[in-house]
Amino acid sequence: MDKESLSNVRNWLIKAKHDLLTARKLSTGKECYLDTAIYHCQQTAEKAVKGYLALNNIRPEKTHDIQVLIAKAQEINNKFSTCFDAAELLTPYATEYRYPGEFMEPERSDFDEALNAAEMLYNMVISIIPDEVKP
């Protein structure tokens, strides 16, 4: 893989890591913003899987549907078969709390579940990629 491609993969994973750190930061302290934090959980997973696809020379689709991305990643590595539940959980958070509506903020338990799912997906991707592209 050439330097530009490696850099692209690393950049996806850096962005995923930043989203994960942002989710954690926004969910703690005196003022919590769980609506924004849960969005960053979804983004963590989406960007981590897109980085994995890019590593394998698959251009990531412009989609927020993590299940679609996981299905493509599973074709390369069967470890992704364990991630469909996390993908199903996280995908709606791309939009669910982003705009005014009936539900303005998730419950703490929903956020905690989303954070765990995002961490699991991110850590799994990091565990199966070469060191030279790890953030």
Buried (B, 14 or more C-beta within 10 A) or exposed (E): BEEEEBEBBBBBBBBBBBBBEBBBEBBEEEEBBBBBBBBBBBBBBBBBBBBBBBBBEBEBEEEBBBBBBBBBBBEBEEEBEEBBEBBBBBBBBBEBBEEEEEEEBBEEEBBBBBBEBBBBBBEBBBEBBEEEBBB
